[in-house]
Amino acid sequence: MSDIVPPEVRPKPAVPAKPPHVAIAPPATPHTPSPQQAPPVGIGSGLGHGVGGQGMGGGSTLLGYIGIDTIIEQMRKKTMKTGFDFNIMVVGQSGLGKSTLVNTLFKSQVSRRSTAWGRDEKIPKTVEIKAVSHVIEEGGVKMKLTVIDTPGFGDQINNENCWEPISKYINEQYEKFLKEEVNIARKKRIPDTRVHCCLYFISPTGHSLRQLDIEFMKHLSRVVNIIPIIAKSDTMTPDEKMEFKQKVRKELEACGIELYPQKEFDEDMEDKSDNDKIREAMPFAVVGSDKEYQVNGKRVLGRKTAWGVVEVENSKHCEFALLRDFLIRSHLQDLKEVTHNIHYETYRAKRLNDNGGLHPISSNDTNL
């Protein structure tokens, strides 16, 4: 009779050490199921229960550090290497401080110095589109910022259909992106010149929106993210400012114009709560300035008047800080995503449908 050989005892695999900043949840208390609670045989009792004692549908308690949380750091490193693009368009009559406001937003000379026309210059008969690009860096993060200016908009005696060159430019950028996307040998990273945001400057009349304002936002809100701004709001009293903002909101609602952020794109209750506050604050009453003044012992950006200094970043003086936080610090990525997932996809679907599918695309028809 042969001797019985005992089964080989294999050592338990070593649990990898975790970084000091990662906390591991304590192991679950062992629980022996009763016959009525016996786990089903199959996926639930095999793979699902082998890791953390729970089925595939529920959360699992890890017995050691895996490293899933490092995906955020990996994404951050990749983004810092490649950088990202942000394209912002400014639209409004000459003299409303469009270039100054953009320079104030990004605290650098990123926009054209002036779009005002000199005494000897002729105002162009049509709206021009002028784009200026800069690479700005902060905290190791690089951003290619493109500012698209629209000199000539609203400066004519007859401004009928003056939004059409702007609409055409926006659609041309979608077309360029689409052409690159449908190429068989397309680039690893497609250059993104699509307009992610359009700041529309409203004159501080204190009365109501002009018909031009309504028509522009009605036509362009379908193809681009529009953020309305009351320019040079320091020309109005606080009461006039609040009354004007309410009038603008009512007129936009009456005309069925829904601007960014649109209610239909709120993903959850947290999004809805944050975006409702933004929607209630629109249009932003702002003041732009690239000049510094001494106020209470510190240097501040502002506009000097006979009554004192209007501080640009003081929330009691204007809503510039609210606009900056919304545009750059909380919704910049969302602006890019809405542009790609909503506006561009709408253009792409219509373009390919009209073209009968993925056939060679002609450059003639870009203004849908």
ZIGIPE-V555929 format. One line per field, one symbol per residue. psi: psi as a letter, one per 40 degrees, with the letter a starting at -180 (. if undefined). A space follows every 50 residues. Layout:
# ZIGIPE-V555929
psi->???
This chain:
# ZIGIPE-V555929
psi->hiihhiihhhihihhiiiidehhhiiiihihhiiddehiihaddecdded deeiiddiiihheihdedeeddddddddddddaiihhhhhhiiieefddd dddddefigeiidieihideihhidihihhhhiihihhfehhhhhhhhig ieheeidhfhfeeddddddddddddddddddeidgiidhhhheihdihhh hhhgdeciiiddddddddddeeeihhhihhifeeeiiddddddddddddd ddddefhhihhideehdaddddddddddddeiihhihiieiiihhfeihi hihhieeahhhdeheedifdddddddddddeddddddddddcdddddddd ddddefagihhiedgeg.
